[in-house]
């Protein structure tokens, strides 16, 4: 399992198969990508909000969910909690400065 959530106004925590902290820009969109293709955007405005931009490779059948607040002692009441239960191990997580989608149509 991988858990992602915000702490204070400038820190993003990753817990579970990977334990890591990333500096965040409060007031800006902060994007994280996991090795299975899950892409999320975290924003802070009094609390951390998490928006799933891509659920990754659907062939992996990952479970991706955003919950409000902590779960099972992980997270806090000031942040959404991203829960990713991957079919395969997550090998890495990285911040993304810029992200562009192909135009639909």
Secondary structure as UniProt FT lines:
FT   STRAND          2..7
FT   TURN            8..10
FT   STRAND          11..16
FT   STRAND          20..23
FT   TURN            26..27
FT   STRAND          30..34
FT   TURN            35..36
FT   STRAND          38..44
FT   STRAND          48..55
FT   HELIX           58..60
FT   STRAND          63..68
FT   TURN            72..73
FT   TURN            77..78
FT   STRAND          79..85
FT   STRAND          93..96
//
